[in-house]
Amino acid sequence: MPGAVNLNRSDIGRLGPGEFLNDNLIEFGLKLWLTKLAKEKPNLFKEVYVFSSFFYGKLKTKKGEEMEGYQQVRRWTSKVDIFSKKYLFVPINENYHWYLAVICNPQHVLLPPPEHHSPSTRAKQRQAEQAPSRKPTTILTLDSLGSPHPKAVNILAAYLCMEAQDKLQMANTSKAVGKSASVPVQPNFCDCGLYLIHFVETFMSDPDHYFDVSHAVCILASIFAKTVKLKLCLAQTSTGCEAERVEGAAHSEYARGSESAGHEFVIGVAHVEGAEGAEGGGGEGKGKGQDDGRCDCCGLV
C-alpha cells in the first residue's frame, strides 16, 4: 500500500462525531497502522498486504464480466507477489457502508484442486484417510452491521485465481472459501469506517489467536474506547488545531456510547460460507460481555 495520502479540509471535517469516513481517510488510517506495524513488528509486517480503498470498486463488475474487472486492477500488484503474503486486507465500500475482507493464506490457492476419488475400493479409501489435511485459502468478512457478503467472497476468490494465472501462469488452482465473522455491531450508521480500521488492528495484534478455521475464537474488545482513540489519532496526525475540536466531541460520543451499550463486545467466527453458496445467519455471537467479563459465546475471559 505505497504512496502518500493527501487530505484536505473536507476530509478533516469528517473526523467529527456523526460523520462518515471517506476513501481518503480509510486509506490514511490503514497506512498509519501499517507504518506502526512496520516499526513494532517488522517480521509480521512482511506477511501483510493491504489493498487500496479504491481496489474493490474497480474490481467489482457485472456478473459474467469478471475478466474486465480484473483488467482494471491487473497492474496494481505488478510490484508485489500477493501469494508470498499470509494476510491480505481488502477494505470494501458498498451502499455507503464500509466492511472488511481478510484473505488468509492466499498461497493455498496455488495448490491443485483436491481429487475426488470414488470409494470403490478399500485401497482408495485408505489413501484418502492417510492424505494430509489441507486448509484452503479463507476469505473472512467482518461487517459491523452483521451482514453476510457471499458476492464479495466470490469476486475475491475469482480474483485470486485470475491473479495466479496472470502472474504465475498457473491455471489449475483451488478456489478460496468464505467465513463470515460475528463482530461488534456499530451503534449508529456512520462509524463503519472506524470499526473497519479497528478490526484490522485487532486481528493483526495476534492473528493466529484471532482466526482459527476449526473453532469460533472469541475476543473481548473495548470498541468505544478504540474508536475514540482512532478519531483522536487521525485528527492529531492530520492537523493540531482540528484535534481539539474532535477531542471534545469524541469524548462526548464515548460517554453516550458507554452509557447505552457498555464497553465490551464479542468478535468470533460465526459460520462458514461456501464460495459458491449463500451465507446465512451472521447475527449469533454478537453482544456485550457478561458481568463477570466472560464471553457470551464460549465463556472465555
C-alpha positions in Angstrom: 0.0 0.0 0.0 2.7 2.5 -1.0 2.3 6.2 -1.7 1.2 9.3 0.2 -2.4 10.3 1.0 -3.4 13.9 0.5 -6.1 15.1 3.0 -8.0 18.4 2.5 -10.3 20.4 4.8 -13.4 18.4 3.8 -11.6 15.2 4.8 -10.6 16.6 8.2 -14.2 17.6 8.8 -15.3 14.0 8.5 -13.4 13.2 11.7 -16.1 14.7 13.9 -18.9 12.8 15.6 -21.7 11.6 13.3 -19.5 11.9 10.2 -18.8 9.1 7.7 -15.1 8.3 6.8 -14.4 8.6 3.1 -11.9 6.7 0.9 -9.1 9.1 1.7 -9.5 8.7 5.5 -9.7 4.9 5.2 -6.6 4.9 3.1 -4.8 7.2 5.6 -5.9 5.2 8.7 -4.7 1.9 7.2 -1.3 3.4 6.1 -0.9 4.9 9.6 -1.5 1.5 11.1 0.9 -0.1 8.6 3.6 2.4 9.5 3.2 1.5 13.2 3.2 -2.3 12.4 6.5 -1.9 10.4 8.2 -0.3 13.4 6.8 -2.6 16.1 6.5 -5.9 14.3 8.7 -5.9 11.2 8.5 -9.6 10.6 4.7 -9.6 10.8 4.7 -6.5 8.5 6.3 -8.5 5.8 3.5 -11.0 5.8 0.8 -8.4 5.2 -0.5 -6.6 2.2 -3.3 -4.0 2.3 -5.2 -3.2 -0.9 -6.2 0.4 -1.6 -9.6 1.5 -0.5 -10.4 2.0 -4.3 -9.4 -1.5 -5.2 -12.7 -3.4 -4.8 -14.7 -0.7 -6.5 -12.6 -1.2 -9.6 -12.6 -5.0 -9.4 -16.3 -5.4 -9.0 -18.2 -5.7 -12.2 -21.4 -7.1 -13.6 -21.9 -10.8 -13.4 -20.1 -12.6 -16.2 -17.6 -9.8 -16.7 -15.0 -10.8 -14.1 -12.1 -10.6 -16.5 -13.0 -7.0 -17.4 -12.8 -6.1 -13.7 -9.5 -7.9 -13.3 -8.0 -6.0 -16.2 -8.8 -2.7 -14.4 -6.7 -3.7 -11.3 -4.2 -6.1 -13.0 -1.2 -3.7 -12.7 -2.0 -2.7 -9.1 0.1 -5.7 -7.9 2.8 -5.6 -10.6 5.5 -5.0 -7.9 4.2 -7.3 -5.2 3.6 -11.1 -5.1 0.4 -11.3 -3.1 0.9 -15.1 -2.8 4.0 -14.6 -0.7 1.9 -12.9 1.9 0.0 -14.5 4.7 -2.8 -11.9 5.1 -4.4 -9.7 2.5 -6.7 -6.9 3.7 -9.4 -5.5 1.4 -11.4 -2.5 2.6 -14.8 -2.6 0.8 -17.5 0.1 0.5 -20.9 -0.8 -0.8 -24.1 1.3 -0.5 -22.2 3.9 1.7 -21.1 1.2 4.2 -17.6 0.0 4.9 -16.7 -3.5 5.8 -13.5 -5.6 5.7 -12.4 -8.7 3.9 -9.3 -10.6 5.2 -7.8 -13.2 2.8 -5.8 -15.7 4.9 -3.2 -17.9 3.3 -3.6 -16.9 -0.3 -0.8 -19.2 -1.3 -3.1 -22.2 -0.8 -4.9 -21.1 -3.9 -1.9 -22.3 -5.9 -2.4 -25.9 -4.9 -4.4 -28.0 -7.4 -8.0 -28.8 -6.5 -8.3 -31.9 -4.3 -9.1 -35.0 -6.2 -12.4 -36.7 -5.5 -12.0 -40.5 -5.8 -14.9 -42.8 -5.9 -14.7 -45.1 -2.8 -15.0 -48.2 -4.9 -12.0 -50.0 -3.3 -10.6 -50.2 0.2 -7.2 -49.0 -1.1 -8.6 -45.7 -2.3 -10.4 -45.3 1.0 -7.2 -45.8 2.9 -5.3 -43.5 0.6 -7.9 -40.7 1.2 -7.7 -41.3 5.0 -3.9 -41.1 5.1 -3.7 -38.0 2.9 -2.7 -34.9 4.9 -5.5 -32.4 5.6 -5.5 -29.3 3.5 -6.5 -25.9 4.8 -7.9 -23.8 1.9 -7.4 -20.1 1.4 -10.1 -18.4 3.5 -11.8 -15.1 2.9 -13.0 -13.7 6.2 -15.6 -10.9 6.1 -16.1 -8.6 9.0 -19.1 -6.3 8.9 -20.1 -4.1 11.8 -23.7 -4.3 10.7 -23.7 -8.1 10.7 -24.4 -8.6 7.0 -23.0 -11.6 5.1 -21.3 -11.0 1.8 -21.2 -14.1 -0.4 -20.9 -12.0 -3.6 -17.7 -10.3 -2.3 -16.3 -13.7 -1.4 -16.9 -15.0 -4.9 -15.4 -11.9 -6.5 -12.3 -12.0 -4.4 -12.0 -15.8 -4.9 -12.2 -15.3 -8.7 -9.6 -12.5 -8.5 -7.1 -14.8 -6.7 -7.5 -17.4 -9.5 -7.0 -14.9 -12.2 -4.0 -13.3 -10.5 -2.4 -16.8 -10.2 -2.9 -17.4 -13.9 -1.8 -14.0 -15.0 1.3 -13.5 -12.7 2.4 -17.1 -12.2 0.9 -18.9 -15.3 -0.9 -21.3 -13.0 -4.4 -22.3 -14.3 -5.1 -25.4 -12.1 -5.8 -23.6 -8.9 -8.0 -24.1 -5.9 -10.9 -21.8 -5.0 -11.0 -19.9 -1.7 -13.8 -20.4 0.8 -15.5 -17.8 2.8 -16.2 -17.3 6.5 -18.4 -14.6 8.0 -17.3 -13.3 11.3 -19.5 -12.3 14.2 -18.2 -8.9 15.2 -19.2 -6.0 17.3 -22.2 -4.1 15.9 -21.9 -0.3 15.5 -24.4 1.7 17.5 -25.1 4.1 14.5 -24.9 4.3 10.7 -21.7 6.4 10.4 -18.9 4.7 12.3 -18.4 1.7 10.0 -15.1 3.1 8.7 -13.7 3.3 12.3 -14.8 -0.2 13.0 -13.0 -1.4 9.8 -9.7 0.1 10.9 -10.2 -1.3 14.4 -10.9 -4.8 13.1 -7.6 -4.7 11.1 -5.6 -3.6 14.1 -7.2 -6.1 16.5 -6.9 -9.0 14.1 -3.3 -8.4 13.4 -2.4 -7.9 17.1 -2.5 -11.7 17.3 -3.7 -13.2 14.0 -3.0 -16.8 14.9 -5.2 -16.5 18.0 -8.0 -14.4 16.5 -8.5 -16.6 13.5 -9.0 -20.4 13.7 -10.7 -22.2 10.8 -11.8 -25.0 13.2 -13.1 -23.1 16.2 -15.0 -20.0 16.9 -12.4 -18.0 18.7 -13.8 -15.1 20.7 -12.3 -11.8 21.5 -13.2 -9.1 24.0 -12.7 -5.6 22.6 -13.3 -2.1 24.0 -14.9 -0.8 20.9 -15.9 2.7 22.1 -12.6 3.4 23.6 -10.8 2.2 20.4 -13.0 4.3 18.1 -12.5 7.4 20.1 -8.7 6.8 20.3 -8.6 6.3 16.5 -10.5 9.6 15.8 -8.1 11.5 18.0 -5.1 9.8 16.3 -6.3 10.6 12.9 -7.1 14.2 13.8 -3.8 14.9 15.6 -1.8 13.4 12.8 -3.6 15.5 10.2 -3.7 18.9 12.0 -3.2 20.0 15.5 -5.9 22.7 15.7 -8.6 20.3 14.4 -7.7 17.8 17.1 -9.0 19.9 19.9 -12.5 20.2 18.3 -12.6 16.4 17.6 -11.3 15.5 21.0 -14.2 17.3 22.8 -16.8 15.8 20.5 -15.3 12.4 20.7 -15.3 12.3 24.5 -19.0 13.2 24.5 -19.7 10.5 22.0 -17.8 8.0 24.1 -19.8 9.0 27.2 -23.1 8.5 25.3 -22.0 5.1 23.9 -20.6 3.7 27.1 -23.9 4.5 29.0 -26.1 2.9 26.4 -24.1 -0.1 25.2 -21.2 -0.8 27.6 -17.6 -1.3 26.6 -17.0 -4.9 25.9 -18.2 -6.8 22.8 -17.5 -10.1 21.2 -15.7 -11.0 18.0 -15.7 -14.5 16.7 -16.1 -16.7 13.6 -19.8 -17.3 13.2 -20.1 -19.8 10.3 -18.6 -21.0 7.0 -19.9 -19.6 3.7 -19.0 -21.6 0.6 -17.5 -19.5 -2.2 -20.4 -20.7 -4.4 -23.2 -20.8 -1.8 -25.1 -18.2 0.1 -24.4 -17.2 3.6 -26.9 -17.5 6.4 -27.3 -16.1 9.8 -24.4 -14.0 11.0 -26.3 -12.5 13.9 -25.3 -15.0 16.5 -22.2 -14.5 18.6 -22.6 -10.7 18.9 -23.3 -8.9 22.2 -21.9 -7.5 25.3 -19.6 -9.3 27.6 -21.2 -10.8 30.7 -21.0 -9.1 34.0 -18.1 -11.4 35.1 -16.1 -10.4 32.0 -16.7 -13.7 30.2 -17.7 -14.1 26.5 -21.3 -14.9 25.9 -20.3 -17.4 23.1 -17.8 -19.6 24.8 -17.2 -18.3 28.3 -13.6 -17.2 27.6 -12.3 -14.4 29.8 
